[in-house]
């Protein structure tokens, strides 16, 4: 069934029916009402004929199309466009309902627009998925009405399309473009002054104002003066050390199931892993991945060959959270077996209590002995919002005191890790990517990797 009566038709029919009721008491109204009722029937039939009239040089009078990417980015706003083309000889009022996947739990994807004859209207809206996997789109329903507005005709397009939701490649591209143009500071990445020379020698060049005096090559300067060359200083020019290994260790245990702003901690870690790995490749380092839980996960050896980032994206797409406790002893054994060269290990996990961290501390210390280890765990932002809210009752004071104890334990975990020489990063989930990039660039600047 593709023909529907509009609200305007039923309002007119109700008005006529009310008139017939009134005509029972005022018989002189009966004749005019019959004429009005007949006119309503004629206009309705005429409206239907207009909508089913053949289109001008087109197979269908109203054409619709949904335009979107082959995949959606998890946790990002994905642009969706709907094109509506009118081939009628008159303007049509359209109501467009896009049957989006059930995972979004939205019932407001309805758009009303007026499309003039021979024109195309573009409708833009955004979808933000919060889980990876396959999302199935239904039909694109376009209900078209003529200027009479008594009947609507339905057109259905784009039925049954399945789109995968991958880790946020949109966020990755954003950081990639900013990194290429040296504009990472716009998203909170800090400019870090380089300390010392953890660099590879590249060439000797003339000294220019602003160069570090410590990089002056006095022997080369003396030789140039001895050969009669121009009396000027020369400096050693260095380039960043390259091909260092950067591994992201992603915890898939039950501690990573906690959701913030719709995304689980695992999805935050996966999105950050994709972005940081891409930045590492742009810095000419090698990026690798190791996932773990109560059993061994997926390992991707560090590399920087073409196509490596695509492999990483496909692996991250398939990761799922486990329900059991993470085995850090197994993690240490896997790292010792699979990662032979000293590397930067970015460990994405979560510790809620100091005792929980101390149980894993022996394995973290062993990892830090062989590699440069950065333990990244999460601040409970909902707990922070609760602590910042004013306490109005005795019960609120009591609850905030307990909440402050949990918040303090997070800070104690940082201090405990520092005590054993282990680097750590306590961050809000939404700031995870930026803060992790900052730490990576800081380690590069300090020559730690």
N, C-alpha and C positions, 0 to 999 in steps of 0.2 A: 504494500500500500504506500503510494507516494504522494497522495493528495490529503491535505488536512485543512479543516475549517479554522479560521483565525479567531482571536478574541473579539475582534471588531464585528465579525459575523454574529457571534453569540450575543453580544451586547445589543445589536440591531434586532435580533430575533426576540430577545427578552423585552425590548421596548415595544415591539409589535404585539407580543403576547399580553403584555400589560395593557396595551390599548384595547385589545379584544375583551379583556375583563371589564375595563371601564365602559366599553360599548354595550355591555349587558345592562348597564343602568342608563346609558345615553345612546339609544339606538341610532341616532343620526350620525354617529361616528363609524358605524359598521362599514358603510360604503367606502369612505376614504381609506380605512384601514385595509380593506381587501386590495385596493389599488397599491398601497404601500407594500403589502406582503408580496403581491405579484411582482412589483418592481424589485424587491429584495431577491426573489428567486431568479429573475432575469439577470440581475447584476452578478449574482453568484455564478450562474452558468457562463456568462460572458467572461468573468474573471478566470474561470477554469479553462475556457477556450483560449484566452490570451496566453496563459501559462503553458499550454500544450501546443501552441502554434509552432511551426517549424522555425528554427533559428536561421539567421542570415549567414550563409556560407559556413555553418558549423554543424557538427553532428549533434551536439547538445547545446541548449541555449545558455546554460550556466556551467562553467567549468571550474573545478577547484583542485588545488594541489598543495600538499604539505611538503615543505622543503626543510630538511634537517641533515645533520651529519650522519655518516655510517655508524658512528658510535657516540655515546654521551659520556661526559666527564663527571665522575663521582664527586659530589660536594661542591660543584661549580654551577653557575647559572648558564644553562645551555639555550642558545637562541633557536626558536622555532618560528618559521614563517609560513603563512597560509596565503596563497594567491587565489583570488576570485575574479573570473573574467565573465563579463555580461555580454552576450550576443543578441539579446532581445533588442527590439526597436524602442523600448521604453525603459526608464530606470526601474530597478528592482530593489526592494528593501530585503536584506538578507539577515538571517540568524544562523550563525555557524557554531556547531557543537563538535569539538574535537574529542574523540574517545581516547583519552590518554591512559597509560597503564595504571592498573589498580594500585601499584605500589605508592603512587603519589597521594592517594586518598583525597583528591580534589574533585569538586562538583561545580566549579565556577568557570570552566573553560567554555564560555559562551560569549560570542562577539556579535554585536549588531552593527551593520554598516549599510550605507546606501551606495549602490554601484550604478553609475550612469551608463547609457548605451555605448557599447564598444570600448568601455574602459576596464582597467584591471585594478582592483584594490588589494593592498598588501596588509595583512594583519601580523603583527609581531607580538610574541609572548615568550616567556622563559620557563624552563623546568629545571629544578634542582634535585637530582636523585641523591639518596643518602645510603644506598646499598649497591654493591657491585652485582652483576648478573645480567640476565636477559630480560628485557622489558618489551611487552607486546602492545603495540598501538592498535586500536580498533579503526573504525571507519571515520572519515571526515564527512560530517553531515551538514549540508547547506540547504536551508529552507528559504526559498525565494517567493516573494509576494509582489504582485503588480501594484500600481498606484491605487487601485480600488481597495486592496488589502483585505478581501473577504476570504480568499483561498490561498493556501501556500502549497508549493510543490517541493518535494524533497529530492535532493541529488546526493548520492553517496560515492565517495572516492577513497582511494588509499586504504583499502581494507586489509587487515591482517598483516601488519609489518612488524617484525621483531628486530629490536636494536639492542646491542650489548652496552652495558655501562662499565667503562674502564676506569682505572685510577685517573686522577685529574690531570690529563694531558693538557688541558687549557691552562691550568696553573703553571705547568712545566714550560709551555711555550711563552707565557708571560714573563717568567723569570729568565728564559733563554734570550728573548729579545732585549730585555733590560741589561743582561750581562754583556751581550754583544756590543751595545751602545754605551757601556759603562754608566748605567743609570740605576743600578741596584739600590742606591740610597733612597729612591722614591718609594720603595716598599719596606723600608726599615733596615736594610742591610747596611752595616756601618763601614765607613772607610777606616781601615786599620793600617797604622804606620808599621812598616816593616822594621824589624829589629835584627841587626846583624846581617850576615851574608849566608843564608842557607840556599845558595844559588849555584848555578853552573856557569863557568866562565864562557863567554861568547866571543868577545873581540876587544881590541883596544881602540879608543876613539879620543878626539880632543876634548879637553875639559871645558865645560860651559858653566856659567854661574848657576848655582843651585845643586850641583852634583855634590855628593857626599865626599868631603876631603879625605876620608879614610880609604876611598877607592882609587886615589891617585897612585899610579904606577911610577915610582921614582926612578927605578932602573931604566925603564923604557924612555922616560923623559930625559935622563942623562945621556942615553945612547943617541937620541935624536939631536941633542945639543952638540954631541961630539962629531956627528956627521955633517954639521953645518945646516941642519934643518931649522925651520922656524923655532924660535925660543918660546915654546908653549907647553903647558902641562898636558899630559895624557892620562886617561883613567881607564881602569878595567870595567868593561860593560858585562853585566851578568844577566842571565835569564832565569826564570823560575825553574827549580828542579821539576822534572817531568816524570811521568810514568810511575808515580807513587800509587800504591794500592789503597783504595777506599772501599771498605765493606760495610754494608748496612745489615745489622743483625736484627731481625724483626721477630719479636715475641708474639706467638699466636695462642698463648694460654688464656685461661678464663679472666685474668686481670685486664685483658685488653678488650673485653666485651662491653665495658662501661660506655654509655653513650653521652655525648655532649653536642648540643645543637643538631641532633639528628644523626650524626656520624659516630660510629664506634671509635675507640682509641686505635684499634687496628687499622681502620680506614685512614685516620689522620697520619699514622705512621707510614702507611703505604704511599699516600700522596706525597709526604715529605721525602720518602726514599726515592721516588721517581724524580722529583725536582733536584735533590742534592746530587743524585747520580749524574744527572744531565749537566749540572754545574761543574762537577768533577771532570767530566769528559771535556767540557769546554776549557778547563784549566789544564788539559793534556794529562790528567791522571787516569788511572784505570778504576772502573767501578765494578763492584761485585755485590752479591746478595747471598744471605743465608737466613732461612726461616727455621724456627724451632718451636717446640712445645713440649709435650711429654714424650714425644718421639721425634726422630730426625725429620726435618722438613726438606725444602728444596735448596740446593746450592748452585749458584751460578758463579763460576770463576771470574775474577776481576780481569777485565779486558777493555779495550777502547777501539776495536775494529768496527767498521761500518756494519750496521745491523744489530750491534750489541744492545743498544737501547730498546729496540723493538722486542728482542728476546726478554729483556727485563720487564717490559710492559706486559707481555703475555703471561709471564710467571706471576707477577703481582696481581693480575686480573683473577687468577684462580685460587688465591689464598683465602682460607676460611678460618675463623676462630675456633679453637678447641675448647672443650668444657673442663678439662682437667688442669691440674697445677703444672707449671712449667718445670722442666728438669734442667737446671743450670749445670749440673755435672755432665749431662749429655752434651750440652752446648760446648763446654770446655773441651770435651773429647773430640767433638766434630771440628772445632776450630783448629785444634792441635793437629788433626789428621789432614784437613783440607787446605789450610792456609799456612804455608811454609815460610813465606817472606813476611818480615815485619810490616804491618799495615795499620792504617787508621780504622778502628772498629767503632761504628756508631750503633750502640745497642739501644734499641727502642723497646722499653718495657715499662712497668709501673709497679711502684712500691707504695702501699698504703700505710704501713707501719715500719718503725725502726727495726723491730724484731724480725719482720719478714725480710728486710734487706740483709740483716746480719746472718740469717740462715744461708744466704747465697754469697756472702762476702768472701769466703775462701776461694770460690771459683772465679769471682771477679778479680781478686788479687792475682791469681795465676794468669788470667787473660792479660791483665795490665803489665805483668812481668815480661811477656813476650811481644806485646803489641801496644800501640797507643790507643787506650780505651776511653771512650766517652759514653757514660751512662746517661741516657735521656729518659726521664720519667715526667709524670704529668701532675700539674696542680689541679686541685678540685675547684673549679671556678664557681660551681653552685654553692659550695661551702663558703667561699670567699664572699659571694653576694649575701649569703645569710649572715655572715659575721659583720658585714658593713651596714646591715639594716638596723635601725634603732630598736632597742629592747624596751618593751612597754609593760611586760608583766614579769613576775618572779620566775615563771616557767621559761620565758624567753632568755632571761639572764642565765638560768641553769643550762639550757640547751646551747647557748652561745659559748659558755665556758667549756662544755664538752667538745664543741666544734673547734674551738681554739686549740685544744689539746691535739686534735688530729692535724690541724694546720701546722702546729709547731713540730710535730713528728716529721713532716716533710722536710722542714728546714734542718732538723737534726740529721736526717739521712744525708743531706748535702755535706754537712760538716764531718760526718763519719767517713764518707768516701774521701774527702779531702785529707783526712788524717792519714789515710793509707796511700796517698799519692794518686788517687783515681779521679780523673776529671768527671764532672757531672753537670747536668743541665736540667733544672726544674723549670718547666714552662707550661703556660696555659695551652690547651689543645689548639686554639685558633692561631697562636703565635709559633707553633712548632716549626714550620718550614723556615720562617725568617730566622729564628734563633739558631736553628741547626746550621744554616748557611753561614751565619755569623761566626759560629764556633769553628767550622771547617776553614773559613778564610783566616781566622785568628791563628789556627794551628799552622797554616801555610806561611803566614807572615812571621811567625816566631821560629819557623824552621823545625818544628817538631816532627813533621813528616817529610 
